[in-house]
Every structure is written in C-alpha cells, then in structure tokens.
Amino acid sequence: MAQAGIHCEILPAQGDGECLRNTPGEYAMALAGNKAQEILEKTEDAAVIIGADTIVVYGEGDRIGADCRILGKPVDRVQARVMLHALQGSRHRVITGVVIYTRGENGEVKEESFFETTRVSVYPMTDAEIDEYVSSGEADDKAGAYGIQGCFGRYISGIAGDYYNVVGLPIAQLYHRLKRNGALQ
C-alpha cells in the first residue's frame, strides 16, 4: 500500500475461517472476506478495511476438484516439496481475493469484492534445487510454497498478468477501486 502512496495501519487477522466455495476466485474472496470481517467486528469508527488472501491454483479446471487444486500455505517442508514438485515445469494460476469494507461516519457499511488472476510458468527444477529452496526457509508460510519476489524468481519462466498479484496484493486494481468509491482523498 505504501508503494501506491496509501498510508494504512496493518491489523493482522487471526484465522481463515470456514470457506466452502466452488471456484478458485470465490474461494480466495471468501478467505479475504473472513479476514476483513474479523477486523470489521473489532472496529467501530469510520474506516476502510481491506482483507486479501492469495492462493495458488494447480490445474486448469474452473471448479475446485481433481482437475483444479488449491495450494495454500504448506503445513511443513515436506508438503512444500510436494507442492513445488507439482508446480515445476508447468503453468499455474495465482489468485488473490480482495474484500473492501467501507464504514461511513453514520456506521453504514458498504462492501466490494474482487479477485485478480495471474498465470505463472515455472522452469523445470531438479530435486536438489527444490530441496535447496525449501531448506532456505523461503517456502515457509507462502501460498504454493514460493515467493516470486525472492530467490524463487530464478525459476519463473514467465507471467501473464499482474506481478504484484503474485506477490500478494493486486495494488493497481485495488488503488483504482478505492479511488472510484471515494475511499482515497
């Protein structure tokens, strides 16, 4: 947000909450909505609250299932290796869901939600490269077990879409939506 010239206070949400959805975009927006709702419930003043969550989608299907799997954050480094084995040498989608709650002076809350999709291609990786990357710790706590902005960038063969979406926040789309709804001054 600072990169876009927007001053904000970061209030981390504690949990993802329940999220049963049919499509990856709906799933990402539901995760973001859970985070935004948690913070909305803790605040009373006029505010703009933004929740965001990024997922990695392996497979080309439009519905979550066997041909469309959600790769969230790995629970451990074993799972991180499995995720990276699936992603290496192929193309996947990174989807960030965003939910914006705007509470006015009168207490009225307006909601807007959207998601951004970016396609990412990864060069083939050897087992040793995957092990080295996972051992670096950079895969920890990252959707799909990688961060494009770190040393994993050397394995990215291309992206189609918003780079910042892959980092975790589609800043340009968010900025223009905030501007359009009057949340920016």
Phi, psi and chi 1 to 4 in degrees:
 res  aa     phi    psi   chi1   chi2   chi3   chi4
   1 MET       -  -40.1  -62.0  -68.0  -70.8      -
   2 ALA   -60.5  -34.7      -      -      -      -
   3 GLN   -61.5  -31.0 -174.8  176.1   15.0      -
   4 ALA   -90.0    4.3      -      -      -      -
   5 GLY    79.0   24.4      -      -      -      -
   6 ILE  -111.2  118.5  -58.3  169.5      -      -
   7 HIS   -80.1  134.7  172.7   72.4      -      -
   8 CYS  -150.1  162.7   65.6      -      -      -
   9 GLU  -108.8  131.8  179.7 -179.3   -4.1      -
  10 ILE   -96.2  121.7  -62.9  173.8      -      -
  11 LEU  -121.3   98.3  -57.1  171.3      -      -
  12 PRO   -65.7  135.9   -9.7   19.2      -      -
  13 ALA   -80.8  151.4      -      -      -      -
  14 GLN   -83.7  -36.4  -61.8  -55.4  -53.2      -
  15 GLY  -139.8  165.2      -      -      -      -
  16 ASP   -84.7  -26.9  -70.0  -27.0      -      -
  17 GLY    72.8 -178.5      -      -      -      -
  18 GLU   -78.7  144.1 -160.3  167.3  -45.0      -
  19 CYS  -153.6   79.8  179.7      -      -      -
  20 LEU  -101.7  110.3  -58.8  174.5      -      -
  21 ARG  -139.8  161.2  -62.3  -64.3 -172.6  -90.0
  22 ASN   -89.5  -33.9  -67.8  -38.2      -      -
  23 THR  -114.9  155.2   68.9      -      -      -
  24 PRO   -59.1  -40.2  -25.9   35.2      -      -
  25 GLY   -62.8  -44.0      -      -      -      -
  26 GLU   -62.2  -40.5  -68.9  170.3  -13.5      -
  27 TYR   -61.7  -48.4 -177.4   86.3      -      -
  28 ALA   -63.4  -40.6      -      -      -      -
  29 MET   -67.2  -35.7  -73.2 -171.5  -59.1      -
  30 ALA   -65.6  -41.7      -      -      -      -
  31 LEU   -60.9  -45.0  -70.2  173.7      -      -
  32 ALA   -63.2  -40.9      -      -      -      -
  33 GLY   -63.8  -38.8      -      -      -      -
  34 ASN   -60.1  -42.9  -69.8  -18.0      -      -
  35 LYS   -66.0  -46.9  -70.6  178.7  175.8 -179.8
  36 ALA   -64.0  -41.1      -      -      -      -
  37 GLN   -61.9  -42.1 -176.7   68.3   39.2      -
  38 GLU   -58.0  -44.3 -179.4 -178.8  -34.3      -
  39 ILE   -73.2  -38.6  -58.7  -56.5      -      -
  40 LEU   -56.9  -41.7 -179.3   67.3      -      -
  41 GLU   -68.2  -20.0  -69.1  171.3    2.7      -
  42 LYS   -93.6   -5.2  -66.3  177.7 -178.4  178.1
  43 THR  -119.3  153.7   60.9      -      -      -
  44 GLU  -125.0  -24.8  -64.1  177.8    4.3      -
  45 ASP   -77.7  168.0  -63.1  -27.9      -      -
  46 ALA   -58.6  133.6      -      -      -      -
  47 ALA  -164.9  160.3      -      -      -      -
  48 VAL  -112.0  121.1  176.3      -      -      -
  49 ILE  -115.6  127.3  -63.3  167.2      -      -
  50 ILE  -118.1  124.3  -58.7  164.5      -      -
  51 GLY  -111.9  138.4      -      -      -      -
  52 ALA  -141.4  146.5      -      -      -      -
  53 ASP  -149.0  137.6 -153.2  -58.2      -      -
  54 THR  -113.4  135.3  -58.7      -      -      -
  55 ILE  -126.8  158.4   60.0  172.7      -      -
  56 VAL  -110.5  134.1  170.5      -      -      -
  57 VAL  -116.1  120.9 -179.0      -      -      -
  58 TYR  -104.4  124.6  178.6   71.9      -      -
  59 GLY   107.9  157.8      -      -      -      -
  60 GLU   -98.9   -0.5  -68.4  -60.8  -40.6      -
  61 GLY   -65.4  157.5      -      -      -      -
  62 ASP   -94.4  -13.7  -69.1  -30.6      -      -
  63 ARG  -117.2  139.1  -65.9 -135.1  171.5  -96.4
  64 ILE   -62.6  126.1  -61.4  170.2      -      -
  65 GLY   172.6 -154.9      -      -      -      -
  66 ALA   -61.1  -35.2      -      -      -      -
  67 ASP   -99.1   14.4   62.3  -20.2      -      -
  68 CYS  -158.0   96.8  177.0      -      -      -
  69 ARG  -109.1  139.9  -66.8 -170.2   -7.2 -119.6
  70 ILE   -89.4  126.7  -55.9  -65.3      -      -
  71 LEU  -109.5  105.7  -56.7 -179.8      -      -
  72 GLY   -87.2 -147.2      -      -      -      -
  73 LYS   -81.1  134.8  -63.7  175.3 -178.4  177.5
  74 PRO   -66.4  143.2   24.5  -31.2      -      -
  75 VAL   -77.8  -22.6  -64.4      -      -      -
  76 ASP  -158.4  179.6   56.9   26.9      -      -
  77 ARG   -74.9  -24.0  -69.0 -173.5  174.9  175.7
  78 VAL   -64.2  -46.8  171.7      -      -      -
  79 GLN   -66.1  -34.8 -171.5  179.3   42.7      -
  80 ALA   -60.0  -43.6      -      -      -      -
  81 ARG   -61.8  -42.4  -76.9  179.6  179.2   84.3
  82 VAL   -61.2  -45.1  170.2      -      -      -
  83 MET   -60.7  -46.9  -71.8 -179.3  178.6      -
  84 LEU   -67.0  -34.0  -67.7  173.3      -      -
  85 HIS   -61.7  -38.7  -86.6  -75.9      -      -
  86 ALA   -69.0  -38.2      -      -      -      -
  87 LEU   -82.2  -30.1  -63.4  176.4      -      -
  88 GLN   -63.2  139.8   63.3   84.6   29.3      -
  89 GLY    72.9   15.9      -      -      -      -
  90 SER  -144.5 -177.9   66.0      -      -      -
  91 ARG  -114.9  143.3 -174.3  172.0   79.8  158.8
  92 HIS  -142.8  175.5   61.3  -83.9      -      -
  93 ARG  -111.5  143.0  -67.5  171.8  -78.7  172.6
  94 VAL  -114.3  124.7  175.3      -      -      -
  95 ILE  -123.9  127.2  -61.3  176.0      -      -
  96 THR  -113.0  123.7  -58.8      -      -      -
  97 GLY   -93.4  141.0      -      -      -      -
  98 VAL  -133.2  134.1  178.9      -      -      -
  99 VAL  -125.5  130.6  173.5      -      -      -
 100 ILE  -116.3  120.8  -54.2  165.1      -      -
 101 TYR  -106.3  128.6  -73.8  122.9      -      -
 102 THR  -117.2  113.0  -53.6      -      -      -
 103 ARG  -102.0  121.2 -179.9 -174.0  -73.5  129.0
 104 GLY   -81.7  176.0      -      -      -      -
 105 GLU   -58.9  -30.4  -64.6  -68.0  -25.2      -
 106 ASN   -83.6    1.1   62.8   -1.1      -      -
 107 GLY    89.3   -7.6      -      -      -      -
 108 GLU   -67.8  135.8  178.4 -174.5   -3.7      -
 109 VAL  -112.5  127.9  177.1      -      -      -
 110 LYS  -109.7  145.7  -64.7  179.1 -177.2  174.7
 111 GLU  -124.8  138.9  177.2 -176.3  -10.8      -
 112 GLU  -136.7  138.3 -179.7  176.0    4.8      -
 113 SER  -138.0  151.8   57.6      -      -      -
 114 PHE  -159.4  168.9   67.9   92.5      -      -
 115 PHE  -138.7  153.0   66.2   90.8      -      -
 116 GLU  -119.9  138.2  179.5   77.2   31.0      -
 117 THR  -119.4  132.9  -58.1      -      -      -
 118 THR  -128.7  135.3  -56.5      -      -      -
 119 ARG   -94.9  134.3  -66.1 -166.3  179.5  -84.2
 120 VAL  -125.9  132.6  179.0      -      -      -
 121 SER  -110.5  138.2  -62.1      -      -      -
 122 VAL  -119.2  132.5  180.0      -      -      -
 123 TYR   -61.6  156.6  -78.9  112.0      -      -
 124 PRO   -60.6  143.6  -24.0   34.1      -      -
 125 MET  -125.9  144.8  -61.6  171.8   69.3      -
 126 THR   -80.9  164.0   66.3      -      -      -
 127 ASP   -59.1  -38.5  -71.8  -15.4      -      -
 128 ALA   -64.5  -39.9      -      -      -      -
 129 GLU   -65.1  -42.1  -72.0  170.4  -33.9      -
 130 ILE   -63.1  -46.2  -69.3  172.0      -      -
 131 ASP   -60.8  -43.3  -72.4  -17.2      -      -
 132 GLU   -62.3  -44.5  176.5 -172.9    8.5      -
 133 TYR   -64.0  -48.4 -179.6   71.4      -      -
 134 VAL   -61.8  -41.1  170.9      -      -      -
 135 SER   -65.1  -22.9  -65.7      -      -      -
 136 SER   -67.6  -19.2   76.5      -      -      -
 137 GLY    88.8   -8.8      -      -      -      -
 138 GLU   -68.2  -24.6 -161.0  175.4  -75.2      -
 139 ALA   -76.6  -19.5      -      -      -      -
 140 ASP   -61.6  136.2  -59.4  -10.4      -      -
 141 ASP    61.7   28.5 -157.6   40.3      -      -
 142 LYS  -121.7  133.6  -59.5  -86.0 -167.8  -38.9
 143 ALA   -57.9  131.5      -      -      -      -
 144 GLY    73.9    2.8      -      -      -      -
 145 ALA    69.0   28.9      -      -      -      -
 146 TYR  -152.9  156.5   76.3   89.7      -      -
 147 GLY  -122.4  118.5      -      -      -      -
 148 ILE   -64.9  -27.6 -166.0  171.0      -      -
 149 GLN   -79.9   -6.9   69.4  -84.1   27.2      -
 150 GLY  -103.1 -152.2      -      -      -      -
 151 CYS   -70.1  -13.1   66.8      -      -      -
 152 PHE   -65.6  -19.1 -165.1   80.4      -      -
 153 GLY   -52.3  -26.7      -      -      -      -
 154 ARG   -69.9  -12.3   64.1 -174.3  166.8 -159.0
 155 TYR  -102.8   -0.6  -58.8  114.2      -      -
 156 ILE   -85.5  117.7  -58.2  -62.4      -      -
 157 SER   -90.7  -14.3   61.6      -      -      -
 158 GLY   173.4  157.5      -      -      -      -
 159 ILE  -134.9  148.7   68.5  167.8      -      -
 160 ALA  -124.6  104.3      -      -      -      -
 161 GLY   130.5 -157.1      -      -      -      -
 162 ASP   -82.6  114.4 -175.0  -14.0      -      -
 163 TYR   -57.6  -43.5  167.9   83.0      -      -
 164 TYR   -65.5  -24.6  -66.2  103.2      -      -
 165 ASN   -63.2  -40.2 -178.8   52.5      -      -
 166 VAL   -68.3  -34.9 -177.1      -      -      -
 167 VAL   -66.0  -31.3  172.7      -      -      -
 168 GLY   139.6   -5.1      -      -      -      -
 169 LEU  -154.1  116.8 -170.8   64.6      -      -
 170 PRO   -74.3   79.6   26.7  -31.4      -      -
 171 ILE   -60.3  -39.4 -166.2   69.5      -      -
 172 ALA   -66.7  -47.3      -      -      -      -
 173 GLN   -63.3  -41.5 -174.1  174.1  173.2      -
 174 LEU   -61.6  -46.9  176.7   58.9      -      -
 175 TYR   -56.1  -47.7  172.3   82.6      -      -
 176 HIS   -70.2  -32.3  -72.8  -77.8      -      -
 177 ARG   -68.5  -42.4  -75.5  176.8 -177.2 -100.2
 178 LEU   -63.2  -40.4  -68.9  170.4      -      -
 179 LYS   -63.6  -45.2 -174.9  173.9  147.5 -174.9
 180 ARG   -63.8  -38.4 -174.7  178.6   66.5 -127.0
 181 ASN   -89.5    7.8   75.6   19.4      -      -
 182 GLY    82.4   11.8      -      -      -      -
 183 ALA   -78.4  -16.7      -      -      -      -
 184 LEU  -101.9  143.1  -62.0  177.4      -      -
 185 GLN  -111.2      -  -49.6 -157.3    0.9      -
